[in-house]
Each structure stands twice: as C-alpha cells, then as structure tokens.
C-alpha cells in the first residue's frame, strides 16, 4: 500500500473478503461451543476492518 501498487486495493479487497468468509465459518463452529473459534472469528473481523480502512484511505 505504501508504494502505491496498482494491485494494493484489489489485494486488500480480496483479503477482506477472505477474512469475512473465515469469520462466518468460525461463527458456525463457535455456536457449537468452540470458544477458540469465536476468538478466530473476532481476529478475522479485525483484519477485514483493517483492510477496508486501507481501501477507503487509498481510493
């Protein structure tokens, strides 16, 4: 992102999509009592949020 690559925004968008998909899957497992999956879902959402912030700052 700091070098202004033409692929930076696309890469961050893809990363956010992957992190959101992972969070959704982890939520399903967390609903079955797997606390470590809740932690994973939270971390994935934080990553997606960071990616979305970088996208908005570079558009």
mmCIF file of the N, C-alpha and C atoms, coordinates in Angstrom:
data_MODEL
# 
_entry.id   MODEL 
# 
loop_
_atom_site.group_PDB 
_atom_site.id 
_atom_site.type_symbol 
_atom_site.label_atom_id 
_atom_site.label_alt_id 
_atom_site.label_comp_id 
_atom_site.label_asym_id 
_atom_site.label_entity_id 
_atom_site.label_seq_id 
_atom_site.pdbx_PDB_ins_code 
_atom_site.Cartn_x 
_atom_site.Cartn_y 
_atom_site.Cartn_z 
_atom_site.occupancy 
_atom_site.B_iso_or_equiv 
_atom_site.pdbx_formal_charge 
_atom_site.auth_seq_id 
_atom_site.auth_comp_id 
_atom_site.auth_asym_id 
_atom_site.auth_atom_id 
_atom_site.pdbx_PDB_model_num 
ATOM 1   N N  . UNK A 1 1  ? 0.833   -1.183  0.000  1.00 0.00 ? 1  UNK A N  1 
ATOM 2   C CA . UNK A 1 1  ? 0.000   0.000   0.000  1.00 0.00 ? 1  UNK A CA 1 
ATOM 3   C C  . UNK A 1 1  ? 0.881   1.253   0.000  1.00 0.00 ? 1  UNK A C  1 
ATOM 4   N N  . UNK A 1 2  ? 1.941   1.229   0.782  1.00 0.00 ? 2  UNK A N  1 
ATOM 5   C CA . UNK A 1 2  ? 2.777   2.422   0.907  1.00 0.00 ? 2  UNK A CA 1 
ATOM 6   C C  . UNK A 1 2  ? 3.526   2.742   -0.384 1.00 0.00 ? 2  UNK A C  1 
ATOM 7   N N  . UNK A 1 3  ? 3.724   1.764   -1.246 1.00 0.00 ? 3  UNK A N  1 
ATOM 8   C CA . UNK A 1 3  ? 4.422   2.006   -2.508 1.00 0.00 ? 3  UNK A CA 1 
ATOM 9   C C  . UNK A 1 3  ? 3.470   2.372   -3.637 1.00 0.00 ? 3  UNK A C  1 
ATOM 10  N N  . UNK A 1 4  ? 2.176   2.336   -3.383 1.00 0.00 ? 4  UNK A N  1 
ATOM 11  C CA . UNK A 1 4  ? 1.197   2.739   -4.367 1.00 0.00 ? 4  UNK A CA 1 
ATOM 12  C C  . UNK A 1 4  ? 1.014   1.754   -5.507 1.00 0.00 ? 4  UNK A C  1 
ATOM 13  N N  . UNK A 1 5  ? 1.196   0.489   -5.244 1.00 0.00 ? 5  UNK A N  1 
ATOM 14  C CA . UNK A 1 5  ? 0.997   -0.520  -6.279 1.00 0.00 ? 5  UNK A CA 1 
ATOM 15  C C  . UNK A 1 5  ? -0.434  -0.468  -6.805 1.00 0.00 ? 5  UNK A C  1 
ATOM 16  N N  . UNK A 1 6  ? -0.575  -0.695  -8.098 1.00 0.00 ? 6  UNK A N  1 
ATOM 17  C CA . UNK A 1 6  ? -1.910  -0.683  -8.687 1.00 0.00 ? 6  UNK A CA 1 
ATOM 18  C C  . UNK A 1 6  ? -2.741  -1.866  -8.216 1.00 0.00 ? 6  UNK A C  1 
ATOM 19  N N  . UNK A 1 7  ? -2.127  -2.837  -7.587 1.00 0.00 ? 7  UNK A N  1 
ATOM 20  C CA . UNK A 1 7  ? -2.838  -4.016  -7.089 1.00 0.00 ? 7  UNK A CA 1 
ATOM 21  C C  . UNK A 1 7  ? -3.180  -3.934  -5.601 1.00 0.00 ? 7  UNK A C  1 
ATOM 22  N N  . UNK A 1 8  ? -2.725  -2.916  -4.930 1.00 0.00 ? 8  UNK A N  1 
ATOM 23  C CA . UNK A 1 8  ? -2.906  -2.827  -3.481 1.00 0.00 ? 8  UNK A CA 1 
ATOM 24  C C  . UNK A 1 8  ? -4.372  -2.868  -3.060 1.00 0.00 ? 8  UNK A C  1 
ATOM 25  N N  . UNK A 1 9  ? -5.195  -2.072  -3.692 1.00 0.00 ? 9  UNK A N  1 
ATOM 26  C CA . UNK A 1 9  ? -6.608  -2.014  -3.318 1.00 0.00 ? 9  UNK A CA 1 
ATOM 27  C C  . UNK A 1 9  ? -7.280  -3.356  -3.607 1.00 0.00 ? 9  UNK A C  1 
ATOM 28  N N  . UNK A 1 10 ? -6.975  -3.939  -4.774 1.00 0.00 ? 10 UNK A N  1 
ATOM 29  C CA . UNK A 1 10 ? -7.552  -5.241  -5.106 1.00 0.00 ? 10 UNK A CA 1 
ATOM 30  C C  . UNK A 1 10 ? -7.132  -6.301  -4.099 1.00 0.00 ? 10 UNK A C  1 
ATOM 31  N N  . UNK A 1 11 ? -5.868  -6.275  -3.698 1.00 0.00 ? 11 UNK A N  1 
ATOM 32  C CA . UNK A 1 11 ? -5.359  -7.245  -2.732 1.00 0.00 ? 11 UNK A CA 1 
ATOM 33  C C  . UNK A 1 11 ? -6.043  -7.076  -1.379 1.00 0.00 ? 11 UNK A C  1 
ATOM 34  N N  . UNK A 1 12 ? -6.206  -5.841  -0.948 1.00 0.00 ? 12 UNK A N  1 
ATOM 35  C CA . UNK A 1 12 ? -6.884  -5.592  0.333  1.00 0.00 ? 12 UNK A CA 1 
ATOM 36  C C  . UNK A 1 12 ? -8.350  -5.990  0.263  1.00 0.00 ? 12 UNK A C  1 
ATOM 37  N N  . UNK A 1 13 ? -8.988  -5.752  -0.868 1.00 0.00 ? 13 UNK A N  1 
ATOM 38  C CA . UNK A 1 13 ? -10.392 -6.131  -1.026 1.00 0.00 ? 13 UNK A CA 1 
ATOM 39  C C  . UNK A 1 13 ? -10.540 -7.659  -0.929 1.00 0.00 ? 13 UNK A C  1 
ATOM 40  N N  . UNK A 1 14 ? -9.645  -8.375  -1.604 1.00 0.00 ? 14 UNK A N  1 
ATOM 41  C CA . UNK A 1 14 ? -9.681  -9.839  -1.556 1.00 0.00 ? 14 UNK A CA 1 
ATOM 42  C C  . UNK A 1 14 ? -9.404  -10.339 -0.140 1.00 0.00 ? 14 UNK A C  1 
ATOM 43  N N  . UNK A 1 15 ? -8.444  -9.752  0.527  1.00 0.00 ? 15 UNK A N  1 
ATOM 44  C CA . UNK A 1 15 ? -8.126  -10.144 1.898  1.00 0.00 ? 15 UNK A CA 1 
ATOM 45  C C  . UNK A 1 15 ? -9.338  -9.933  2.806  1.00 0.00 ? 15 UNK A C  1 
ATOM 46  N N  . UNK A 1 16 ? -10.026 -8.815  2.651  1.00 0.00 ? 16 UNK A N  1 
ATOM 47  C CA . UNK A 1 16 ? -11.216 -8.548  3.466  1.00 0.00 ? 16 UNK A CA 1 
ATOM 48  C C  . UNK A 1 16 ? -12.304 -9.581  3.199  1.00 0.00 ? 16 UNK A C  1 
ATOM 49  N N  . UNK A 1 17 ? -12.494 -9.946  1.942  1.00 0.00 ? 17 UNK A N  1 
ATOM 50  C CA . UNK A 1 17 ? -13.496 -10.959 1.604  1.00 0.00 ? 17 UNK A CA 1 
ATOM 51  C C  . UNK A 1 17 ? -13.149 -12.300 2.233  1.00 0.00 ? 17 UNK A C  1 
ATOM 52  N N  . UNK A 1 18 ? -11.892 -12.684 2.159  1.00 0.00 ? 18 UNK A N  1 
ATOM 53  C CA . UNK A 1 18 ? -11.455 -13.952 2.741  1.00 0.00 ? 18 UNK A CA 1 
ATOM 54  C C  . UNK A 1 18 ? -11.624 -13.935 4.256  1.00 0.00 ? 18 UNK A C  1 
ATOM 55  N N  . UNK A 1 19 ? -11.239 -12.840 4.881  1.00 0.00 ? 19 UNK A N  1 
ATOM 56  C CA . UNK A 1 19 ? -11.367 -12.740 6.338  1.00 0.00 ? 19 UNK A CA 1 
ATOM 57  C C  . UNK A 1 19 ? -12.828 -12.788 6.771  1.00 0.00 ? 19 UNK A C  1 
ATOM 58  N N  . UNK A 1 20 ? -13.705 -12.137 6.037  1.00 0.00 ? 20 UNK A N  1 
ATOM 59  C CA . UNK A 1 20 ? -15.127 -12.181 6.373  1.00 0.00 ? 20 UNK A CA 1 
ATOM 60  C C  . UNK A 1 20 ? -15.683 -13.594 6.213  1.00 0.00 ? 20 UNK A C  1 
ATOM 61  N N  . UNK A 1 21 ? -15.276 -14.292 5.168  1.00 0.00 ? 21 UNK A N  1 
ATOM 62  C CA . UNK A 1 21 ? -15.734 -15.672 4.967  1.00 0.00 ? 21 UNK A CA 1 
ATOM 63  C C  . UNK A 1 21 ? -15.229 -16.573 6.095  1.00 0.00 ? 21 UNK A C  1 
ATOM 64  N N  . UNK A 1 22 ? -13.993 -16.374 6.496  1.00 0.00 ? 22 UNK A N  1 
ATOM 65  C CA . UNK A 1 22 ? -13.430 -17.158 7.601  1.00 0.00 ? 22 UNK A CA 1 
ATOM 66  C C  . UNK A 1 22 ? -14.195 -16.870 8.900  1.00 0.00 ? 22 UNK A C  1 
ATOM 67  N N  . UNK A 1 23 ? -14.506 -15.608 9.143  1.00 0.00 ? 23 UNK A N  1 
ATOM 68  C CA . UNK A 1 23 ? -15.243 -15.238 10.353 1.00 0.00 ? 23 UNK A CA 1 
ATOM 69  C C  . UNK A 1 23 ? -16.619 -15.902 10.383 1.00 0.00 ? 23 UNK A C  1 
ATOM 70  N N  . UNK A 1 24 ? -17.285 -15.940 9.242  1.00 0.00 ? 24 UNK A N  1 
ATOM 71  C CA . UNK A 1 24 ? -18.597 -16.587 9.184  1.00 0.00 ? 24 UNK A CA 1 
ATOM 72  C C  . UNK A 1 24 ? -18.489 -18.080 9.495  1.00 0.00 ? 24 UNK A C  1 
ATOM 73  N N  . UNK A 1 25 ? -17.495 -18.722 8.936  1.00 0.00 ? 25 UNK A N  1 
ATOM 74  C CA . UNK A 1 25 ? -17.309 -20.161 9.197  1.00 0.00 ? 25 UNK A CA 1 
ATOM 75  C C  . UNK A 1 25 ? -16.958 -20.394 10.664 1.00 0.00 ? 25 UNK A C  1 
ATOM 76  N N  . UNK A 1 26 ? -16.095 -19.577 11.204 1.00 0.00 ? 26 UNK A N  1 
ATOM 77  C CA . UNK A 1 26 ? -15.720 -19.727 12.615 1.00 0.00 ? 26 UNK A CA 1 
ATOM 78  C C  . UNK A 1 26 ? -16.911 -19.477 13.535 1.00 0.00 ? 26 UNK A C  1 
ATOM 79  N N  . UNK A 1 27 ? -17.791 -18.549 13.156 1.00 0.00 ? 27 UNK A N  1 
ATOM 80  C CA . UNK A 1 27 ? -19.004 -18.309 13.946 1.00 0.00 ? 27 UNK A CA 1 
ATOM 81  C C  . UNK A 1 27 ? -19.861 -19.566 14.035 1.00 0.00 ? 27 UNK A C  1 
ATOM 82  N N  . UNK A 1 28 ? -19.942 -20.322 12.953 1.00 0.00 ? 28 UNK A N  1 
ATOM 83  C CA . UNK A 1 28 ? -20.731 -21.559 12.971 1.00 0.00 ? 28 UNK A CA 1 
ATOM 84  C C  . UNK A 1 28 ? -20.150 -22.559 13.980 1.00 0.00 ? 28 UNK A C  1 
ATOM 85  N N  . UNK A 1 29 ? -18.843 -22.640 14.032 1.00 0.00 ? 29 UNK A N  1 
ATOM 86  C CA . UNK A 1 29 ? -18.203 -23.554 14.973 1.00 0.00 ? 29 UNK A CA 1 
ATOM 87  C C  . UNK A 1 29 ? -18.308 -23.023 16.408 1.00 0.00 ? 29 UNK A C  1 
ATOM 88  N N  . UNK A 1 30 ? -18.201 -21.714 16.538 1.00 0.00 ? 30 UNK A N  1 
ATOM 89  C CA . UNK A 1 30 ? -18.314 -21.112 17.872 1.00 0.00 ? 30 UNK A CA 1 
ATOM 90  C C  . UNK A 1 30 ? -19.695 -21.352 18.462 1.00 0.00 ? 30 UNK A C  1 
ATOM 91  N N  . UNK A 1 31 ? -20.707 -21.398 17.601 1.00 0.00 ? 31 UNK A N  1 
ATOM 92  C CA . UNK A 1 31 ? -22.074 -21.651 18.066 1.00 0.00 ? 31 UNK A CA 1 
ATOM 93  C C  . UNK A 1 31 ? -22.216 -23.047 18.665 1.00 0.00 ? 31 UNK A C  1 
ATOM 94  N N  . UNK A 1 32 ? -21.275 -23.916 18.356 1.00 0.00 ? 32 UNK A N  1 
ATOM 95  C CA . UNK A 1 32 ? -21.294 -25.276 18.906 1.00 0.00 ? 32 UNK A CA 1 
ATOM 96  C C  . UNK A 1 32 ? -20.415 -25.385 20.151 1.00 0.00 ? 32 UNK A C  1 
ATOM 97  N N  . UNK A 1 33 ? -20.017 -24.225 20.698 1.00 0.00 ? 33 UNK A N  1 
ATOM 98  C CA . UNK A 1 33 ? -19.274 -24.216 21.948 1.00 0.00 ? 33 UNK A CA 1 
ATOM 99  C C  . UNK A 1 33 ? -17.767 -24.182 21.810 1.00 0.00 ? 33 UNK A C  1 
ATOM 100 N N  . UNK A 1 34 ? -17.271 -23.966 20.635 1.00 0.00 ? 34 UNK A N  1 
ATOM 101 C CA . UNK A 1 34 ? -15.821 -23.923 20.431 1.00 0.00 ? 34 UNK A CA 1 
ATOM 102 C C  . UNK A 1 34 ? -15.337 -22.481 20.597 1.00 0.00 ? 34 UNK A C  1 
ATOM 103 N N  . UNK A 1 35 ? -14.892 -22.165 21.819 1.00 0.00 ? 35 UNK A N  1 
ATOM 104 C CA . UNK A 1 35 ? -14.507 -20.788 22.139 1.00 0.00 ? 35 UNK A CA 1 
ATOM 105 C C  . UNK A 1 35 ? -13.339 -20.284 21.302 1.00 0.00 ? 35 UNK A C  1 
ATOM 106 N N  . UNK A 1 36 ? -12.403 -21.177 20.972 1.00 0.00 ? 36 UNK A N  1 
ATOM 107 C CA . UNK A 1 36 ? -11.258 -20.731 20.175 1.00 0.00 ? 36 UNK A CA 1 
ATOM 108 C C  . UNK A 1 36 ? -11.713 -20.271 18.790 1.00 0.00 ? 36 UNK A C  1 
ATOM 109 N N  . UNK A 1 37 ? -12.828 -20.776 18.304 1.00 0.00 ? 37 UNK A N  1 
ATOM 110 C CA . UNK A 1 37 ? -13.368 -20.339 17.010 1.00 0.00 ? 37 UNK A CA 1 
ATOM 111 C C  . UNK A 1 37 ? -13.960 -18.934 17.122 1.00 0.00 ? 37 UNK A C  1 
ATOM 112 N N  . UNK A 1 38 ? -14.516 -18.596 18.269 1.00 0.00 ? 38 UNK A N  1 
ATOM 113 C CA . UNK A 1 38 ? -15.011 -17.230 18.495 1.00 0.00 ? 38 UNK A CA 1 
ATOM 114 C C  . UNK A 1 38 ? -13.840 -16.253 18.435 1.00 0.00 ? 38 UNK A C  1 
ATOM 115 N N  . UNK A 1 39 ? -12.723 -16.636 19.044 1.00 0.00 ? 39 UNK A N  1 
ATOM 116 C CA . UNK A 1 39 ? -11.538 -15.778 19.006 1.00 0.00 ? 39 UNK A CA 1 
ATOM 117 C C  . UNK A 1 39 ? -11.028 -15.614 17.578 1.00 0.00 ? 39 UNK A C  1 
ATOM 118 N N  . UNK A 1 40 ? -11.047 -16.686 16.811 1.00 0.00 ? 40 UNK A N  1 
ATOM 119 C CA . UNK A 1 40 ? -10.627 -16.631 15.415 1.00 0.00 ? 40 UNK A CA 1 
ATOM 120 C C  . UNK A 1 40 ? -11.551 -15.719 14.613 1.00 0.00 ? 40 UNK A C  1 
ATOM 121 N N  . UNK A 1 41 ? -12.845 -15.848 14.820 1.00 0.00 ? 41 UNK A N  1 
ATOM 122 C CA . UNK A 1 41 ? -13.811 -15.007 14.105 1.00 0.00 ? 41 UNK A CA 1 
ATOM 123 C C  . UNK A 1 41 ? -13.568 -13.532 14.412 1.00 0.00 ? 41 UNK A C  1 
ATOM 124 N N  . UNK A 1 42 ? -13.316 -13.223 15.671 1.00 0.00 ? 42 UNK A N  1 
ATOM 125 C CA . UNK A 1 42 ? -13.046 -11.838 16.057 1.00 0.00 ? 42 UNK A CA 1 
ATOM 126 C C  . UNK A 1 42 ? -11.781 -11.315 15.379 1.00 0.00 ? 42 UNK A C  1 
ATOM 127 N N  . UNK A 1 43 ? -10.734 -12.136 15.343 1.00 0.00 ? 43 UNK A N  1 
ATOM 128 C CA . UNK A 1 43 ? -9.477  -11.730 14.705 1.00 0.00 ? 43 UNK A CA 1 
ATOM 129 C C  . UNK A 1 43 ? -9.678  -11.520 13.210 1.00 0.00 ? 43 UNK A C  1 
ATOM 130 N N  . UNK A 1 44 ? -10.455 -12.381 12.593 1.00 0.00 ? 44 UNK A N  1 
ATOM 131 C CA . UNK A 1 44 ? -10.718 -12.242 11.159 1.00 0.00 ? 44 UNK A CA 1 
ATOM 132 C C  . UNK A 1 44 ? -11.494 -10.964 10.862 1.00 0.00 ? 44 UNK A C  1 
ATOM 133 N N  . UNK A 1 45 ? -12.444 -10.628 11.714 1.00 0.00 ? 45 UNK A N  1 
ATOM 134 C CA . UNK A 1 45 ? -13.207 -9.389  11.518 1.00 0.00 ? 45 UNK A CA 1 
ATOM 135 C C  . UNK A 1 45 ? -12.314 -8.161  11.680 1.00 0.00 ? 45 UNK A C  1 
ATOM 136 N N  . UNK A 1 46 ? -11.396 -8.213  12.636 1.00 0.00 ? 46 UNK A N  1 
ATOM 137 C CA . UNK A 1 46 ? -10.456 -7.105  12.818 1.00 0.00 ? 46 UNK A CA 1 
ATOM 138 C C  . UNK A 1 46 ? -9.585  -6.939  11.578 1.00 0.00 ? 46 UNK A C  1 
ATOM 139 N N  . UNK A 1 47 ? -9.132  -8.043  11.016 1.00 0.00 ? 47 UNK A N  1 
ATOM 140 C CA . UNK A 1 47 ? -8.318  -7.996  9.807  1.00 0.00 ? 47 UNK A CA 1 
ATOM 141 C C  . UNK A 1 47 ? -9.119  -7.409  8.652  1.00 0.00 ? 47 UNK A C  1 
ATOM 142 N N  . UNK A 1 48 ? -10.353 -7.858  8.480  1.00 0.00 ? 48 UNK A N  1 
ATOM 143 C CA . UNK A 1 48 ? -11.207 -7.337  7.405  1.00 0.00 ? 48 UNK A CA 1 
ATOM 144 C C  . UNK A 1 48 ? -11.427 -5.839  7.576  1.00 0.00 ? 48 UNK A C  1 
ATOM 145 N N  . UNK A 1 49 ? -11.633 -5.418  8.798  1.00 0.00 ? 49 UNK A N  1 
ATOM 146 C CA . UNK A 1 49 ? -11.838 -3.994  9.069  1.00 0.00 ? 49 UNK A CA 1 
ATOM 147 C C  . UNK A 1 49 ? -10.592 -3.190  8.717  1.00 0.00 ? 49 UNK A C  1 
ATOM 148 N N  . UNK A 1 50 ? -9.420  -3.704  9.065  1.00 0.00 ? 50 UNK A N  1 
ATOM 149 C CA . UNK A 1 50 ? -8.164  -3.021  8.734  1.00 0.00 ? 50 UNK A CA 1 
ATOM 150 C C  . UNK A 1 50 ? -7.987  -2.922  7.221  1.00 0.00 ? 50 UNK A C  1 
ATOM 151 N N  . UNK A 1 51 ? -8.313  -3.993  6.515  1.00 0.00 ? 51 UNK A N  1 
ATOM 152 C CA . UNK A 1 51 ? -8.215  -3.975  5.056  1.00 0.00 ? 51 UNK A CA 1 
ATOM 153 C C  . UNK A 1 51 ? -9.175  -2.955  4.463  1.00 0.00 ? 51 UNK A C  1 
ATOM 154 N N  . UNK A 1 52 ? -10.395 -2.925  4.957  1.00 0.00 ? 52 UNK A N  1 
ATOM 155 C CA . UNK A 1 52 ? -11.373 -1.968  4.453  1.00 0.00 ? 52 UNK A CA 1 
ATOM 156 C C  . UNK A 1 52 ? -10.960 -0.530  4.739  1.00 0.00 ? 52 UNK A C  1 
ATOM 157 N N  . UNK A 1 53 ? -10.318 -0.303  5.866  1.00 0.00 ? 53 UNK A N  1 
ATOM 158 C CA . UNK A 1 53 ? -9.806  1.030   6.185  1.00 0.00 ? 53 UNK A CA 1 
ATOM 159 C C  . UNK A 1 53 ? -8.730  1.432   5.184  1.00 0.00 ? 53 UNK A C  1 
ATOM 160 N N  . UNK A 1 54 ? -7.818  0.515   4.882  1.00 0.00 ? 54 UNK A N  1 
ATOM 161 C CA . UNK A 1 54 ? -6.768  0.817   3.907  1.00 0.00 ? 54 UNK A CA 1 
ATOM 162 C C  . UNK A 1 54 ? -7.359  1.100   2.528  1.00 0.00 ? 54 UNK A C  1 
ATOM 163 N N  . UNK A 1 55 ? -8.399  0.357   2.167  1.00 0.00 ? 55 UNK A N  1 
ATOM 164 C CA . UNK A 1 55 ? -9.054  0.592   0.872  1.00 0.00 ? 55 UNK A CA 1 
ATOM 165 C C  . UNK A 1 55 ? -9.636  1.998   0.819  1.00 0.00 ? 55 UNK A C  1 
ATOM 166 N N  . UNK A 1 56 ? -10.351 2.366   1.873  1.00 0.00 ? 56 UNK A N  1 
ATOM 167 C CA . UNK A 1 56 ? -11.006 3.682   1.876  1.00 0.00 ? 56 UNK A CA 1 
ATOM 168 C C  . UNK A 1 56 ? -9.989  4.817   1.886  1.00 0.00 ? 56 UNK A C  1 
ATOM 169 N N  . UNK A 1 57 ? -8.845  4.596   2.503  1.00 0.00 ? 57 UNK A N  1 
ATOM 170 C CA . UNK A 1 57 ? -7.810  5.633   2.556  1.00 0.00 ? 57 UNK A CA 1 
ATOM 171 C C  . UNK A 1 57 ? -7.066  5.777   1.227  1.00 0.00 ? 57 UNK A C  1 
ATOM 172 N N  . UNK A 1 58 ? -7.149  4.746   0.377  1.00 0.00 ? 58 UNK A N  1 
ATOM 173 C CA . UNK A 1 58 ? -6.390  4.769   -0.867 1.00 0.00 ? 58 UNK A CA 1 
ATOM 174 C C  . UNK A 1 58 ? -7.270  4.858   -2.101 1.00 0.00 ? 58 UNK A C  1 
ATOM 175 N N  . UNK A 1 59 ? -8.522  5.184   -1.933 1.00 0.00 ? 59 UNK A N  1 
ATOM 176 C CA . UNK A 1 59 ? -9.406  5.383   -3.094 1.00 0.00 ? 59 UNK A CA 1 
ATOM 177 C C  . UNK A 1 59 ? -9.662  6.844   -3.308 1.00 0.00 ? 59 UNK A C  1 
# 
